[in-house]
């Protein structure tokens, strides 16, 4: 099971690194725009991402 966690972490790092690697100026603009959003909106987006990820994991492990 721990091997699967390391694989998942590696995949997350790959996906997260694609933005700054391929389009750094757009990635930076997105980060700047996110700093302007209220905390409540960022929490909603984060919550949606967590739920989407949990659903994907649940469906794959089913």
HTML snippet that shows the backbone in 3Dmol.js (N, CA, C, O; Angstrom):
<script src="https://3Dmol.org/build/3Dmol-min.js"></script>
<div id="view" style="width:600px;height:400px;position:relative"></div>
<script>
const pdb = `
ATOM      1  N   UNK A   1       0.816  -1.198   0.000  1.00  0.00           N
ATOM      2  CA  UNK A   1       0.000   0.000   0.000  1.00  0.00           C
ATOM      3  C   UNK A   1       0.853   1.253   0.000  1.00  0.00           C
ATOM      4  O   UNK A   1       0.510   2.234  -0.659  1.00  0.00           O
ATOM      5  N   UNK A   2       1.962   1.238   0.729  1.00  0.00           N
ATOM      6  CA  UNK A   2       2.792   2.442   0.778  1.00  0.00           C
ATOM      7  C   UNK A   2       3.396   2.754  -0.582  1.00  0.00           C
ATOM      8  O   UNK A   2       3.649   3.919  -0.890  1.00  0.00           O
ATOM      9  N   UNK A   3       3.633   1.726  -1.404  1.00  0.00           N
ATOM     10  CA  UNK A   3       4.157   1.975  -2.752  1.00  0.00           C
ATOM     11  C   UNK A   3       3.144   2.753  -3.580  1.00  0.00           C
ATOM     12  O   UNK A   3       3.514   3.634  -4.356  1.00  0.00           O
ATOM     13  N   UNK A   4       1.875   2.429  -3.416  1.00  0.00           N
ATOM     14  CA  UNK A   4       0.818   3.131  -4.141  1.00  0.00           C
ATOM     15  C   UNK A   4       0.757   4.599  -3.729  1.00  0.00           C
ATOM     16  O   UNK A   4       0.520   5.470  -4.566  1.00  0.00           O
ATOM     17  N   UNK A   5       0.967   4.873  -2.462  1.00  0.00           N
ATOM     18  CA  UNK A   5       0.958   6.262  -1.985  1.00  0.00           C
ATOM     19  C   UNK A   5       2.102   7.046  -2.619  1.00  0.00           C
ATOM     20  O   UNK A   5       1.918   8.191  -3.034  1.00  0.00           O
ATOM     21  N   UNK A   6       3.288   6.429  -2.695  1.00  0.00           N
ATOM     22  CA  UNK A   6       4.430   7.106  -3.311  1.00  0.00           C
ATOM     23  C   UNK A   6       4.200   7.344  -4.799  1.00  0.00           C
ATOM     24  O   UNK A   6       4.595   8.382  -5.330  1.00  0.00           O
ATOM     25  N   UNK A   7       3.564   6.390  -5.474  1.00  0.00           N
ATOM     26  CA  UNK A   7       3.236   6.560  -6.887  1.00  0.00           C
ATOM     27  C   UNK A   7       2.243   7.701  -7.056  1.00  0.00           C
ATOM     28  O   UNK A   7       2.387   8.530  -7.955  1.00  0.00           O
ATOM     29  N   UNK A   8       1.236   7.739  -6.192  1.00  0.00           N
ATOM     30  CA  UNK A   8       0.244   8.812  -6.255  1.00  0.00           C
ATOM     31  C   UNK A   8       0.893  10.168  -6.011  1.00  0.00           C
ATOM     32  O   UNK A   8       0.595  11.134  -6.714  1.00  0.00           O
ATOM     33  N   UNK A   9       1.774  10.247  -5.024  1.00  0.00           N
ATOM     34  CA  UNK A   9       2.467  11.503  -4.748  1.00  0.00           C
ATOM     35  C   UNK A   9       3.319  11.927  -5.936  1.00  0.00           C
ATOM     36  O   UNK A   9       3.350  13.105  -6.292  1.00  0.00           O
ATOM     37  N   UNK A  10       4.006  10.976  -6.548  1.00  0.00           N
ATOM     38  CA  UNK A  10       4.802  11.286  -7.728  1.00  0.00           C
ATOM     39  C   UNK A  10       3.959  11.814  -8.869  1.00  0.00           C
ATOM     40  O   UNK A  10       4.353  12.760  -9.550  1.00  0.00           O
ATOM     41  N   UNK A  11       2.790  11.204  -9.085  1.00  0.00           N
ATOM     42  CA  UNK A  11       1.893  11.677 -10.143  1.00  0.00           C
ATOM     43  C   UNK A  11       1.379  13.082  -9.853  1.00  0.00           C
ATOM     44  O   UNK A  11       1.266  13.904 -10.762  1.00  0.00           O
ATOM     45  N   UNK A  12       1.069  13.356  -8.600  1.00  0.00           N
ATOM     46  CA  UNK A  12       0.615  14.703  -8.229  1.00  0.00           C
ATOM     47  C   UNK A  12       1.713  15.719  -8.527  1.00  0.00           C
ATOM     48  O   UNK A  12       1.439  16.783  -9.081  1.00  0.00           O
ATOM     49  N   UNK A  13       2.945  15.398  -8.166  1.00  0.00           N
ATOM     50  CA  UNK A  13       4.056  16.314  -8.417  1.00  0.00           C
ATOM     51  C   UNK A  13       4.276  16.538  -9.910  1.00  0.00           C
ATOM     52  O   UNK A  13       4.592  17.652 -10.330  1.00  0.00           O
ATOM     53  N   UNK A  14       4.111  15.489 -10.711  1.00  0.00           N
ATOM     54  CA  UNK A  14       4.246  15.641 -12.159  1.00  0.00           C
ATOM     55  C   UNK A  14       3.177  16.592 -12.695  1.00  0.00           C
ATOM     56  O   UNK A  14       3.480  17.520 -13.446  1.00  0.00           O
ATOM     57  N   UNK A  15       1.933  16.354 -12.305  1.00  0.00           N
ATOM     58  CA  UNK A  15       0.836  17.197 -12.792  1.00  0.00           C
ATOM     59  C   UNK A  15       1.008  18.639 -12.314  1.00  0.00           C
ATOM     60  O   UNK A  15       0.808  19.576 -13.087  1.00  0.00           O
ATOM     61  N   UNK A  16       1.375  18.819 -11.053  1.00  0.00           N
ATOM     62  CA  UNK A  16       1.564  20.168 -10.515  1.00  0.00           C
ATOM     63  C   UNK A  16       2.727  20.894 -11.189  1.00  0.00           C
ATOM     64  O   UNK A  16       2.706  22.119 -11.310  1.00  0.00           O
ATOM     65  N   UNK A  17       3.718  20.160 -11.619  1.00  0.00           N
ATOM     66  CA  UNK A  17       4.881  20.775 -12.242  1.00  0.00           C
ATOM     67  C   UNK A  17       4.693  21.132 -13.704  1.00  0.00           C
ATOM     68  O   UNK A  17       5.492  21.889 -14.255  1.00  0.00           O
ATOM     69  N   UNK A  18       3.664  20.610 -14.345  1.00  0.00           N
ATOM     70  CA  UNK A  18       3.458  20.887 -15.765  1.00  0.00           C
ATOM     71  C   UNK A  18       3.182  22.370 -16.047  1.00  0.00           C
ATOM     72  O   UNK A  18       3.666  22.915 -17.039  1.00  0.00           O
ATOM     73  N   UNK A  19       2.411  23.011 -15.183  1.00  0.00           N
ATOM     74  CA  UNK A  19       2.085  24.426 -15.392  1.00  0.00           C
ATOM     75  C   UNK A  19       3.314  25.315 -15.447  1.00  0.00           C
ATOM     76  O   UNK A  19       3.538  25.986 -16.454  1.00  0.00           O
ATOM     77  N   UNK A  20       4.121  25.336 -14.381  1.00  0.00           N
ATOM     78  CA  UNK A  20       5.304  26.190 -14.419  1.00  0.00           C
ATOM     79  C   UNK A  20       6.336  25.750 -15.457  1.00  0.00           C
ATOM     80  O   UNK A  20       7.113  26.578 -15.931  1.00  0.00           O
ATOM     81  N   UNK A  21       6.361  24.473 -15.819  1.00  0.00           N
ATOM     82  CA  UNK A  21       7.314  23.993 -16.818  1.00  0.00           C
ATOM     83  C   UNK A  21       6.926  24.446 -18.225  1.00  0.00           C
ATOM     84  O   UNK A  21       7.772  24.922 -18.983  1.00  0.00           O
ATOM     85  N   UNK A  22       5.643  24.296 -18.573  1.00  0.00           N
ATOM     86  CA  UNK A  22       5.218  24.545 -19.951  1.00  0.00           C
ATOM     87  C   UNK A  22       4.786  25.979 -20.223  1.00  0.00           C
ATOM     88  O   UNK A  22       5.084  26.519 -21.289  1.00  0.00           O
ATOM     89  N   UNK A  23       4.093  26.603 -19.286  1.00  0.00           N
ATOM     90  CA  UNK A  23       3.590  27.968 -19.493  1.00  0.00           C
ATOM     91  C   UNK A  23       3.800  28.800 -18.224  1.00  0.00           C
ATOM     92  O   UNK A  23       2.833  29.129 -17.536  1.00  0.00           O
ATOM     93  N   UNK A  24       5.047  29.141 -17.911  1.00  0.00           N
ATOM     94  CA  UNK A  24       5.328  29.815 -16.645  1.00  0.00           C
ATOM     95  C   UNK A  24       4.630  31.170 -16.491  1.00  0.00           C
ATOM     96  O   UNK A  24       4.212  31.520 -15.387  1.00  0.00           O
ATOM     97  N   UNK A  25       4.496  31.935 -17.573  1.00  0.00           N
ATOM     98  CA  UNK A  25       3.858  33.249 -17.438  1.00  0.00           C
ATOM     99  C   UNK A  25       2.374  33.116 -17.106  1.00  0.00           C
ATOM    100  O   UNK A  25       1.861  33.862 -16.272  1.00  0.00           O
ATOM    101  N   UNK A  26       1.684  32.185 -17.741  1.00  0.00           N
ATOM    102  CA  UNK A  26       0.257  31.973 -17.444  1.00  0.00           C
ATOM    103  C   UNK A  26       0.080  31.401 -16.042  1.00  0.00           C
ATOM    104  O   UNK A  26      -0.854  31.764 -15.327  1.00  0.00           O
ATOM    105  N   UNK A  27       0.984  30.505 -15.657  1.00  0.00           N
ATOM    106  CA  UNK A  27       0.927  29.913 -14.325  1.00  0.00           C
ATOM    107  C   UNK A  27       1.096  31.009 -13.269  1.00  0.00           C
ATOM    108  O   UNK A  27       0.362  31.035 -12.281  1.00  0.00           O
ATOM    109  N   UNK A  28       2.051  31.904 -13.472  1.00  0.00           N
ATOM    110  CA  UNK A  28       2.292  32.997 -12.531  1.00  0.00           C
ATOM    111  C   UNK A  28       1.067  33.909 -12.448  1.00  0.00           C
ATOM    112  O   UNK A  28       0.667  34.320 -11.358  1.00  0.00           O
ATOM    113  N   UNK A  29       0.469  34.226 -13.610  1.00  0.00           N
ATOM    114  CA  UNK A  29      -0.732  35.069 -13.620  1.00  0.00           C
ATOM    115  C   UNK A  29      -1.870  34.405 -12.850  1.00  0.00           C
ATOM    116  O   UNK A  29      -2.622  35.080 -12.146  1.00  0.00           O
ATOM    117  N   UNK A  30      -1.998  33.088 -12.982  1.00  0.00           N
ATOM    118  CA  UNK A  30      -3.045  32.366 -12.257  1.00  0.00           C
ATOM    119  C   UNK A  30      -2.801  32.452 -10.749  1.00  0.00           C
ATOM    120  O   UNK A  30      -3.737  32.651  -9.975  1.00  0.00           O
ATOM    121  N   UNK A  31      -1.541  32.300 -10.338  1.00  0.00           N
ATOM    122  CA  UNK A  31      -1.212  32.382  -8.916  1.00  0.00           C
ATOM    123  C   UNK A  31      -1.514  33.772  -8.380  1.00  0.00           C
ATOM    124  O   UNK A  31      -2.075  33.911  -7.293  1.00  0.00           O
ATOM    125  N   UNK A  32      -1.146  34.802  -9.137  1.00  0.00           N
ATOM    126  CA  UNK A  32      -1.434  36.181  -8.709  1.00  0.00           C
ATOM    127  C   UNK A  32      -2.936  36.389  -8.582  1.00  0.00           C
ATOM    128  O   UNK A  32      -3.400  37.009  -7.625  1.00  0.00           O
ATOM    129  N   UNK A  33      -3.701  35.872  -9.548  1.00  0.00           N
ATOM    130  CA  UNK A  33      -5.156  36.010  -9.500  1.00  0.00           C
ATOM    131  C   UNK A  33      -5.733  35.277  -8.291  1.00  0.00           C
ATOM    132  O   UNK A  33      -6.685  35.754  -7.674  1.00  0.00           O
ATOM    133  N   UNK A  34      -5.167  34.130  -7.951  1.00  0.00           N
ATOM    134  CA  UNK A  34      -5.657  33.382  -6.794  1.00  0.00           C
ATOM    135  C   UNK A  34      -5.413  34.147  -5.494  1.00  0.00           C
ATOM    136  O   UNK A  34      -6.201  34.035  -4.554  1.00  0.00           O
ATOM    137  N   UNK A  35      -4.335  34.920  -5.432  1.00  0.00           N
ATOM    138  CA  UNK A  35      -4.071  35.684  -4.205  1.00  0.00           C
ATOM    139  C   UNK A  35      -5.094  36.788  -3.998  1.00  0.00           C
ATOM    140  O   UNK A  35      -5.248  37.300  -2.890  1.00  0.00           O
ATOM    141  N   UNK A  36      -5.787  37.150  -5.057  1.00  0.00           N
ATOM    142  CA  UNK A  36      -6.810  38.207  -4.960  1.00  0.00           C
ATOM    143  C   UNK A  36      -8.182  37.670  -4.551  1.00  0.00           C
ATOM    144  O   UNK A  36      -9.075  38.444  -4.208  1.00  0.00           O
ATOM    145  N   UNK A  37      -8.350  36.363  -4.587  1.00  0.00           N
ATOM    146  CA  UNK A  37      -9.644  35.763  -4.255  1.00  0.00           C
ATOM    147  C   UNK A  37      -9.826  35.725  -2.741  1.00  0.00           C
ATOM    148  O   UNK A  37      -8.854  35.574  -2.002  1.00  0.00           O
ATOM    149  N   UNK A  38     -11.062  35.862  -2.281  1.00  0.00           N
ATOM    150  CA  UNK A  38     -11.320  35.746  -0.837  1.00  0.00           C
ATOM    151  C   UNK A  38     -11.090  34.322  -0.342  1.00  0.00           C
ATOM    152  O   UNK A  38     -11.203  33.358  -1.100  1.00  0.00           O
ATOM    153  N   UNK A  39     -10.767  34.211   0.935  1.00  0.00           N
ATOM    154  CA  UNK A  39     -10.487  32.905   1.532  1.00  0.00           C
ATOM    155  C   UNK A  39     -11.641  31.923   1.351  1.00  0.00           C
ATOM    156  O   UNK A  39     -11.415  30.741   1.092  1.00  0.00           O
ATOM    157  N   UNK A  40     -12.858  32.401   1.485  1.00  0.00           N
ATOM    158  CA  UNK A  40     -14.022  31.512   1.371  1.00  0.00           C
ATOM    159  C   UNK A  40     -14.083  30.878  -0.021  1.00  0.00           C
ATOM    160  O   UNK A  40     -14.405  29.697  -0.151  1.00  0.00           O
ATOM    161  N   UNK A  41     -13.781  31.647  -1.045  1.00  0.00           N
ATOM    162  CA  UNK A  41     -13.826  31.106  -2.405  1.00  0.00           C
ATOM    163  C   UNK A  41     -12.717  30.071  -2.615  1.00  0.00           C
ATOM    164  O   UNK A  41     -12.938  29.040  -3.251  1.00  0.00           O
ATOM    165  N   UNK A  42     -11.528  30.349  -2.079  1.00  0.00           N
ATOM    166  CA  UNK A  42     -10.435  29.392  -2.187  1.00  0.00           C
ATOM    167  C   UNK A  42     -10.757  28.104  -1.430  1.00  0.00           C
ATOM    168  O   UNK A  42     -10.409  27.012  -1.879  1.00  0.00           O
ATOM    169  N   UNK A  43     -11.416  28.233  -0.291  1.00  0.00           N
ATOM    170  CA  UNK A  43     -11.809  27.040   0.465  1.00  0.00           C
ATOM    171  C   UNK A  43     -12.818  26.204  -0.316  1.00  0.00           C
ATOM    172  O   UNK A  43     -12.743  24.975  -0.316  1.00  0.00           O
ATOM    173  N   UNK A  44     -13.768  26.872  -0.983  1.00  0.00           N
ATOM    174  CA  UNK A  44     -14.751  26.149  -1.798  1.00  0.00           C
ATOM    175  C   UNK A  44     -14.064  25.383  -2.923  1.00  0.00           C
ATOM    176  O   UNK A  44     -14.368  24.216  -3.169  1.00  0.00           O
ATOM    177  N   UNK A  45     -13.140  26.047  -3.599  1.00  0.00           N
ATOM    178  CA  UNK A  45     -12.411  25.387  -4.695  1.00  0.00           C
ATOM    179  C   UNK A  45     -11.604  24.211  -4.139  1.00  0.00           C
ATOM    180  O   UNK A  45     -11.624  23.121  -4.710  1.00  0.00           O
ATOM    181  N   UNK A  46     -10.902  24.429  -3.039  1.00  0.00           N
ATOM    182  CA  UNK A  46     -10.130  23.352  -2.421  1.00  0.00           C
ATOM    183  C   UNK A  46     -11.012  22.194  -2.002  1.00  0.00           C
ATOM    184  O   UNK A  46     -10.651  21.034  -2.197  1.00  0.00           O
ATOM    185  N   UNK A  47     -12.158  22.498  -1.431  1.00  0.00           N
ATOM    186  CA  UNK A  47     -13.093  21.447  -1.027  1.00  0.00           C
ATOM    187  C   UNK A  47     -13.597  20.650  -2.216  1.00  0.00           C
ATOM    188  O   UNK A  47     -13.708  19.426  -2.144  1.00  0.00           O
ATOM    189  N   UNK A  48     -13.902  21.333  -3.304  1.00  0.00           N
ATOM    190  CA  UNK A  48     -14.356  20.641  -4.513  1.00  0.00           C
ATOM    191  C   UNK A  48     -13.260  19.727  -5.058  1.00  0.00           C
ATOM    192  O   UNK A  48     -13.544  18.615  -5.503  1.00  0.00           O
ATOM    193  N   UNK A  49     -12.018  20.189  -5.025  1.00  0.00           N
ATOM    194  CA  UNK A  49     -10.907  19.365  -5.500  1.00  0.00           C
ATOM    195  C   UNK A  49     -10.716  18.128  -4.623  1.00  0.00           C
ATOM    196  O   UNK A  49     -10.454  17.036  -5.127  1.00  0.00           O
ATOM    197  N   UNK A  50     -10.847  18.306  -3.322  1.00  0.00           N
ATOM    198  CA  UNK A  50     -10.714  17.170  -2.407  1.00  0.00           C
ATOM    199  C   UNK A  50     -11.821  16.153  -2.665  1.00  0.00           C
ATOM    200  O   UNK A  50     -11.559  14.952  -2.726  1.00  0.00           O
ATOM    201  N   UNK A  51     -13.047  16.625  -2.816  1.00  0.00           N
ATOM    202  CA  UNK A  51     -14.169  15.711  -3.073  1.00  0.00           C
ATOM    203  C   UNK A  51     -13.981  15.005  -4.407  1.00  0.00           C
ATOM    204  O   UNK A  51     -14.199  13.797  -4.497  1.00  0.00           O
ATOM    205  N   UNK A  52     -13.581  15.732  -5.441  1.00  0.00           N
ATOM    206  CA  UNK A  52     -13.364  15.113  -6.754  1.00  0.00           C
ATOM    207  C   UNK A  52     -12.270  14.051  -6.667  1.00  0.00           C
ATOM    208  O   UNK A  52     -12.413  12.962  -7.223  1.00  0.00           O
ATOM    209  N   UNK A  53     -11.196  14.362  -5.980  1.00  0.00           N
ATOM    210  CA  UNK A  53     -10.120  13.388  -5.816  1.00  0.00           C
ATOM    211  C   UNK A  53     -10.567  12.164  -5.044  1.00  0.00           C
ATOM    212  O   UNK A  53     -10.210  11.040  -5.398  1.00  0.00           O
ATOM    213  N   UNK A  54     -11.346  12.370  -3.993  1.00  0.00           N
ATOM    214  CA  UNK A  54     -11.840  11.250  -3.198  1.00  0.00           C
ATOM    215  C   UNK A  54     -12.772  10.366  -4.032  1.00  0.00           C
ATOM    216  O   UNK A  54     -12.731   9.141  -3.914  1.00  0.00           O
ATOM    217  N   UNK A  55     -13.600  10.968  -4.860  1.00  0.00           N
ATOM    218  CA  UNK A  55     -14.504  10.193  -5.716  1.00  0.00           C
ATOM    219  C   UNK A  55     -13.696   9.373  -6.720  1.00  0.00           C
ATOM    220  O   UNK A  55     -14.003   8.204  -6.953  1.00  0.00           O
ATOM    221  N   UNK A  56     -12.679   9.971  -7.309  1.00  0.00           N
ATOM    222  CA  UNK A  56     -11.848   9.245  -8.276  1.00  0.00           C
ATOM    223  C   UNK A  56     -11.174   8.052  -7.598  1.00  0.00           C
ATOM    224  O   UNK A  56     -11.192   6.941  -8.127  1.00  0.00           O
ATOM    225  N   UNK A  57     -10.586   8.284  -6.438  1.00  0.00           N
ATOM    226  CA  UNK A  57      -9.919   7.197  -5.702  1.00  0.00           C
ATOM    227  C   UNK A  57     -10.921   6.112  -5.343  1.00  0.00           C
ATOM    228  O   UNK A  57     -10.642   4.925  -5.509  1.00  0.00           O
ATOM    229  N   UNK A  58     -12.082   6.516  -4.854  1.00  0.00           N
ATOM    230  CA  UNK A  58     -13.121   5.543  -4.487  1.00  0.00           C
ATOM    231  C   UNK A  58     -13.528   4.700  -5.695  1.00  0.00           C
ATOM    232  O   UNK A  58     -13.658   3.481  -5.587  1.00  0.00           O
ATOM    233  N   UNK A  59     -13.729   5.347  -6.842  1.00  0.00           N
ATOM    234  CA  UNK A  59     -14.144   4.623  -8.034  1.00  0.00           C
ATOM    235  C   UNK A  59     -13.054   3.659  -8.520  1.00  0.00           C
ATOM    236  O   UNK A  59     -13.358   2.566  -8.996  1.00  0.00           O
ATOM    237  N   UNK A  60     -11.800   4.063  -8.399  1.00  0.00           N
ATOM    238  CA  UNK A  60     -10.709   3.209  -8.854  1.00  0.00           C
ATOM    239  C   UNK A  60     -10.466   2.017  -7.929  1.00  0.00           C
ATOM    240  O   UNK A  60     -10.045   0.956  -8.389  1.00  0.00           O
ATOM    241  N   UNK A  61     -10.722   2.179  -6.652  1.00  0.00           N
ATOM    242  CA  UNK A  61     -10.487   1.115  -5.683  1.00  0.00           C
ATOM    243  C   UNK A  61     -11.688   0.204  -5.493  1.00  0.00           C
ATOM    244  O   UNK A  61     -11.593  -0.813  -4.807  1.00  0.00           O
ATOM    245  N   UNK A  62     -12.800   0.554  -6.085  1.00  0.00           N
ATOM    246  CA  UNK A  62     -14.026  -0.218  -5.946  1.00  0.00           C
ATOM    247  C   UNK A  62     -13.972  -1.529  -6.658  1.00  0.00           C
ATOM    248  O   UNK A  62     -14.940  -2.288  -6.627  1.00  0.00           O
TER     249      UNK A  62
END
`;
const viewer = $3Dmol.createViewer("view");
viewer.addModel(pdb, "pdb");
viewer.setStyle({}, {cartoon: {color: "spectrum"}});
viewer.zoomTo();
viewer.render();
</script>
